[in-house]
Amino acid sequence: MNSPLLFTVLLCLTLFSYWYGMKRSLKVAGGNEHKKNLTCLPQQFGLLTAMVCGLPALMTLLIFNSAEQLVIEQLFTTTLSANIQSLSSIDLGLYLNNIHSLASSEASKTLLTNINSSNELAMQEQYKAASTLQALKQQARWLKTALVLVIACVSVIVLIKKFSLTFPARQKSETIIRGLLVASSAIAILTTLGIILSVLFESIHFFKSVPISDFMFGTQWSPQAAMRTDQVGGSGSFGAIPLFAGTLLITFIAMLLAVPIGLMIAIYLSQYASAKLRAFAKPMLEVLAGIPTVVYGFFAALTVAPVIRNVGESLGLSVASESALAAGLVMGTMIIPFVSSLSEDAISAVPNALKEASLGMGATQSETVIKVLLPAALPGIVGAILLAVSRAIGETMIVVMAAGMAANLTANPLDSVTTVTVQIVTLLTGDQEFDSPKTLAAFALGLMLFITTLGLNVLALKVVRKYREQYD
Amino acid sequence: MINLKDNSKINKMSSTARTTTLSTTEKVTLSLKKRHQKERRFKNVGLFAVLFGFMLVVVLISDITAKALPAFHQHWVKIDMDYKANWLNIDGSSKQSILAKQMKKANYRSALKKSLYLMFPTPSGKSLSRKDKRQLFKLFSSNAEFTLKDTLITTPEHLNKQISVWVRLDDDVDSYLKEGFASGEAGLRLSKQQAQWIKQLASAQRIESRFNFSFFTASDSREPELAGIRGALTGTLLTLFVTLLLSFPLGVAGALYLEEFAPKNRWTDFIEININNLAAVPSIVFGLLGLAIIINIFGLPRSAPLVGGIVLTLMTLPTIIISSRAAIKAVPPSIREAALGLGASKMQVTFSHVLPQATPGIITGAIIGIAQALGETAPLLMIGMVAFIVDVPTSIVDSATVLPVQIFLWADSPERAFLAKTSAAILVLLTLLLVINLTATVLRSKFEKK
C-alpha cells in the first residue's frame, strides 16, 4: 500500500478502535446497565484505545517514510557492480537518476522482457538494476504496510488485555494528551534547531572551500565564476562585503523614510488625534502592513523606479533603472506601520503622571512630547527601530524585484546595489547541484542573515525589557 | 498680573534688581506666541505624517487598480472560417465515428491561414507576400486554431461551410487596441500594415471587447492573452489547506500547554524565547530550512504544496501560538476554578471549559496567521514553487505554484500584456486578503460583544 492509502486505513482503524475500546470496557463492566462499576467512562476507554492504536503506528509511518529513501539508496548501491560503484560521485548520481527514472516509468514486466531482449550489455545491466530497485521498493512498501498495521493491532490487543473495572483510562489518556501538548510546544525549539543545523552545516561545508575571512571581508562578489570546474572553490569571488553594504544602504534609506514618518504618526495618533480619526487611521495604516511584500516589489519595480529615473534624468543625474533609492523608499513605506504601532505602544506605556506633571507646569503639548514623553519612551522606540531594521534586512521580495543583481560597492543611492536576500534567491532558484560552492554560498549568507536578525531581536527585547522594569 | 506697558516702563528705568524678578513671567508671556506657533507647527507635522500614510495607501491601491483594469477585458475578432474538408485533411465521405476522430487530428492551422488569406485579398488580386502572410497570422492568438477545432467538434455540420467564428486576438494587438481605438497608425509592436488590417476589421464591426473569463478559468501560459490564475489559485488553496491543517492544531496545543500546564522553569522560558525569536526570523530563512531539511533530507517532492504548507506552518506557528495564548489568558480564572471545584481534572477543565471560551480569539489569531501565509513568497521560491506550471494541481504532492509567486513570475515577464495580468492577479490577492481580514474582524467584534 502507498502512504496515503495506508494513512486512510490507519485512520479507519483508529476510529474503529474507539468504538471497540468502548465495547470492551462495557463488557468488562458487565453490560451497559453496569457501566457505573467502571472508574472511568466508556468514552474515556475508547479515547485511550484510539490513541494507543493510532499514535505509535502513525509515528512508525512517519519515521519509516523519512528513512525509506535513504536506506533503499544505500541497499541499492551495494547491489551495483564494482565498476559502477567506483564511478565519481557526479557520474554515479547521473547513473542512479537514470535507473530511478527507468524504475518509475516502466512496468516491472517490461523491464524483465527488456533484460532478455536488449543486446547491449550496458543496457542489460541498467534494466537489471532498475528491476532490482523496483523489487527493493516493493519490499519496502510491504514491510511498511505490515509494520504499521501490526503495530496498530498489537498495541490495541495488549491494551485491551489490561482492561479492568479500576483501570485508570482517563488518567492514562490525559498523560498521553499532555505529552502531545508538550511536543507541540517543543516544535518551536525543533524549528530553531532545524534552522541552525541546516544553515550551519552547509555553511561549514562552504567555508571548507572558501575561507571564512575571504567571505567576510572580500570585496568581490561574482558567484557565477565558480561554475567552472577548473576553478576550485571559485577563490576570491565570494567576498560578501558588497552585499552587506548594499543591504545596509537600502535599509538606511528605508529607515530614513520610515522612522520620522512612523514616529510622527505615533505621536499624532496618541496625543492629538480625535477618537474618530484614530478609529479611521489605524485600520488604514494596517492596510500598509498587510499588503504582501510581492505587491510592494511590483510597485517598486514598475511604478516607483521609473518615476525616480525620470525625475533624476530631468535633473541631469544618471539613475540606474534598479536604483537602491526605489527599493529603499518602498521598503520604508512597508515599515512605516511597523514603526508607528510599536512606537505608539512605547509612548502610551509612559506613566500618565509624567505627562500630567509636565502639562501642569505649563508646558505645551509639543514640549511635553519632545522633552518628557520621547525621552521616557526612548528605549521602547529604540527597540522598535531595531526590530524594524531587522525586518528591513530580512525583507526579500521588494529587493528581489526592485534592486539589482550586480554587486556594486557604492554608497550612491541612485546606483544599483544588491543585497544578501537577493543573492540567496538568485543562487537557489533554478536547477543546480546541491554541493557546488555557489549553492552553499546561499546558506552561508543565510547564516549571516539569521545571526544578524537574531542579534537585533535579542538586543531589541533587552532594551525594551530594561525600560519596562524602570516603570513597573 | 503685571501690565505689559508697565513692564516696558520699568525696563526703561533700567533697575537691574526689578528686571530680574519680573523677567521670568515677562519672558513666558513674551515667548508664548512663539511657543504656540511651535506647537501648531509640530501638530501640523504630525497631521502631515498621518496624511502621508493615507496617501501612500491610496496611491498604491489606485496605481495597481488602474494598471489591472485592462486585464479584465479582452478583444475578440470575428473571422470567416472555411471548414473545407480538403483544407483540414478530412475525408468528407467517411462514417460518423471516423469523421469525429479525423476532426480531432485535423490541421486547423493551415485551414485558418487559408481562410485568413481569403479574408484579406490584396488590391492587385495577387496573393500576399510571405512576410505579409506571417504578419497577418500573427494578429491572432495562437489559441485561435483550438477555438476553431472546438467549434467544429461541437457542431460537425459546419464541415465544408463558411462560418463566422469569434477568436482571440494576439496580446500585442489587444494592448494596441486598449491604448486607443484602431487608428491605423503603427503601434509599439505592430507594423503599419498590421494596424491597417486591424482598422479594417474594426470598421467592419468584427472586433469586440469581452469580459475576460479565461483569466479566472485558465492556468498559466506563455501567451499573455491565454494566461489565467486558476492554477495558482488552486495551488494557493492546497498550500493553505496544508498550512491550516498543521498549524492550527499544533499552535493551539502549544499555546494550551504554555498557558495552562507549563511549570515556570527554564525549559518553559527556553520555549518562550524560541517562539518570540522565530516570530522575527526573516521568512526566507524558513525557505532555507525547507530546502535543506524537508526536501534534501526527508526527500519530500520539490515544488509541492505539501512542502510549501509545512514551511508556512513553521513560519506562522509563532504568530498562532502568541495570539492563541492571548485568547486563552483572557478566559476568566473563575471559570477554571469553578470547574476544578466541581472535581474536573486539569485536562477536562482545559478542553471542556477554557478552550471553548477561547475559541473565537484563537480562530481570529489563526486567520491572521493564514493571511500572513497567503501573502508569503520568499520561502516558497526556495523550495521550488517558482516553476512554470501549466497544469492545475490536483493533489498536495503535485508540482504547483501559488498566487504571490505567480505575481512574481508575471512581473518578470517581458511581454507588456503581463503587466496588466500581474496587477489583476494582485487585485485578486488583495481581495482575498481583505475577505480573510474582514472575517477576522467580524469574529473579533462578535467575540467582544459577549
Interface residues (C-beta under 8 A of the other chain):
Chain A: N65 S66 Q69 L70 R170 E174 I177 R178 L180 L181 V182 S184 S185 A186 I187 A188 I189 T191 T192 G194 I195 L197 S198 V199 F201 E202 P260 I261 G262 M264 I265 I267 Y268 L269 Q271 Y272 A273 L277 A281 M284 L285 V287 L288 G290 I291 P292 T293 V294 V295 G297 F298 F299 A301 L302 T303 T333 I336 P337 S340 G362 T364 Q365 S366 E367 V369 I370 L387 S390 R391 I393 G394 E395 T396 M397 V400 M401 T421 I424 V425 L428 T429 F434 A442 F443 G446 L449 F450 T453 L454 N457 V458 L461
Chain B: V28 R35 H36 K38 E39 F42 K43 V45 G46 L47 F48 A49 V50 F52 G53 F54 L56 V57 L60 D63 I64 K67 P249 L250 G251 A253 G254 A255 L256 Y257 L258 F261 A262 F270 I271 N274 I275 N276 N277 L278 A280 V281 P282 S283 I284 V285 F286 G287 L288 L289 L291 A292 I293 N296 I297 F298 G299 L314 L317 P318 I321 S345 K346 M347 A371 L374 G375 E376 T377 A378 L381 M382 G384 V386 P404 V405 I407 F408 A411 D412 L419 T422 S423 I426 L429 L430 L433 N437
